[in-house]
């Protein structure tokens, strides 16, 4: 930046005023300041807070603050007794209203004849043919006359008839079933409402066990009528049965349901029962696993998965008994089948715990992947009631969280739409109010959910779905509702800290205006919770890194600066006390840690926020005048060596550099400039090049004050600056040259450039970096201009470098030679702009001065 020159190259009567780096005599807009003050105002980057991976998979991590008595357990035992058989009964289609009268049990033919009105056969013989193929298969062994007898059988007679006929009838039906199943595939489970079987008392208890053994159930098919299989719709009929219950069928639709149920019975005996026999043997794990695989496939083929399967209770009873066998591969297959049967209540909880137990072992990831358990668990999340089954959903979500730690399963989750499903679940949780009974328990579920989403956020497709699904807004709602729950807040903030590392998410979060208030409230409430504080500070650093509006909005929030200052003070004291203890115990210099301590890490992230905020002109000026902020930054440079914590010291120096840019009334930086210079000298003399460069940058701003220039000359800091010109690093040379430029403003301090060989090194930098960095080239020319203000002879002023400049400057001023046309469009335009507006005016004036004071030797004629 330039104060300007008051004389043109043709006006020698007026004296040109020296250039000064970063002068603010001329008022500029904020955008001009930021654009022109290259590397003077800089944001600070840092690493995301480290979240250690637990040594083993658990429902809640080691950092969870609640005691075991206040949270669901991660370790538990599961047995067959953990399941409730009473909950496994099939669902009835329609609950029938009880009859108003008591049924009459007939014991004699006389009673039968007097009390029962037998239905008449249909007049139309075509009605007889309205029977399905499956029904024809079942009853083909007996004649129509015998099968559809109008006679009602008493209990004793019924028992006799069943005993004599059941074997032949059932065996024939089973043999014929393959043909029936080939003709018609099962589609819908049969409803209890449509059943038209008359069963005796043996079915209720012993019949079910007979079926499991492969024998026929003791059922007697006795539809009313003499020669028909189906009554016309609307015709009443009474079908007595020995067990005292009956079903009334009307219409062809009900007849179809009967057929489906009959097909189901046949399928059960042909396909399922043999597999259940294999499961009962319990001979070895491999055979049991194979049988479970076949069972799932058969159930799926027969449309028997779900709640409406008649034999569901018997099936589940067999499966529950196998849970006692200690085998993860077997339990995985059992869990998959049990969940597919749509169990609920205690059984759903136990099944989810079983899945959780399997997934908790990382070695089971391969079998979990192959058996596709994920789909069953996602179905549970999609369909089960959030409040009624919140504990089951907790273990289900915990199992999914474990799966998300596996890269293959993580991709499978995205493909199965898990992201949208989890966001919907979060919205449901957020809809539960604080006074609700389930509010606290759902916090445990929210922990598992956010941990899973955090893993999903590693995948670009998942991040896109999260962003489009409004994840930022929902996370902020959850944070607002559960601000008093430290554990839930920590997990939510962990996810936000990861998401804010991506530009699109960071922009979306910055647009969520209430997030700043939420973060400040959490910082004030949980000030000493390091794992929570450091992540919130990291998020704020990301928000303020590139967004000027975010800087202003955060700064304007009530008590924002006071909150940061309070945190700064708290963790400064913690770190200072810890360092003192280490020094006293182990001796100075022996406590160098490979990684920053917890307190140091918070300070690193917090100072980064201050550095980023100071980029905004009005915010930076206000912070420069905040004495407590500047005092704490200087205190860090005082007590902390760069060898102890490099990132912390450099961040503090960078923030001081940013604040020193603002020349405002009551500036704390101006008040403490000499003390700051002394702290920077310690940094400048270190062996850490990054620290040296950062100290030079601060001196670039402070050297505008005469006291600092005197300090630099007194401590011979200029020697370090000249030496840095040999670094062959453009940014290092730029910073060093800026300080040298300010030193040459004072005519009494210019001689050191020639004495220490500074002129030659400046010319070398111009030659090396000029064509690629016109800002640096401009800075070098300004320094040489200031130095040569009282020039009398180019040779005496520049020595042997005068001739070099006479050749170099015209070549750099040649537009065709100077501008690299191979650069991309925007870069080329910016390159040209710097050359035209910054370098060219100064270089032309410097060249004119050298040429006007250079004496050429006259040519000697040859004789």
Secondary structure as UniProt FT lines:
FT   TURN            9..10
FT   TURN            21..22
FT   HELIX           30..36
FT   TURN            38..40
FT   TURN            62..63
FT   HELIX           68..70
FT   HELIX           80..82
FT   HELIX           85..88
FT   HELIX           109..115
FT   HELIX           125..129
FT   HELIX           133..139
FT   TURN            140..141
FT   HELIX           144..147
FT   HELIX           155..183
FT   HELIX           192..194
FT   STRAND          198..199
FT   HELIX           201..203
FT   TURN            204..205
FT   HELIX           206..212
FT   TURN            213..214
FT   STRAND          219..220
FT   TURN            233..234
FT   TURN            242..243
FT   HELIX           251..267
FT   HELIX           268..272
FT   HELIX           273..281
FT   HELIX           285..301
FT   TURN            302..303
FT   TURN            310..311
FT   HELIX           312..322
FT   TURN            323..324
FT   HELIX           328..340
FT   TURN            341..342
FT   HELIX           345..360
FT   HELIX           362..364
FT   HELIX           365..371
FT   HELIX           373..383
FT   TURN            386..389
FT   HELIX           390..403
FT   TURN            404..405
FT   HELIX           407..415
FT   TURN            416..417
FT   HELIX           418..430
FT   TURN            434..435
FT   TURN            437..438
FT   HELIX           439..456
FT   TURN            457..458
FT   HELIX           460..468
FT   TURN            469..470
FT   HELIX           471..481
FT   TURN            482..484
FT   HELIX           486..499
FT   TURN            500..501
FT   HELIX           503..511
FT   TURN            513..514
FT   HELIX           515..525
FT   TURN            526..528
FT   HELIX           530..546
FT   HELIX           548..556
FT   TURN            558..559
FT   HELIX           560..586
FT   TURN            588..589
FT   HELIX           598..613
FT   TURN            614..615
FT   HELIX           617..624
FT   HELIX           627..639
FT   TURN            642..644
FT   HELIX           646..660
FT   TURN            665..666
FT   HELIX           668..671
FT   HELIX           673..684
FT   HELIX           689..702
FT   TURN            703..704
FT   HELIX           706..714
FT   TURN            715..716
FT   HELIX           717..724
FT   TURN            725..726
FT   HELIX           730..743
FT   TURN            744..745
FT   HELIX           747..749
FT   HELIX           751..755
FT   TURN            756..757
FT   HELIX           758..769
FT   HELIX           770..772
FT   HELIX           774..787
FT   TURN            788..790
FT   HELIX           794..798
FT   TURN            799..800
FT   HELIX           801..813
FT   HELIX           815..818
FT   TURN            821..822
FT   HELIX           825..834
FT   HELIX           835..839
FT   HELIX           840..852
//
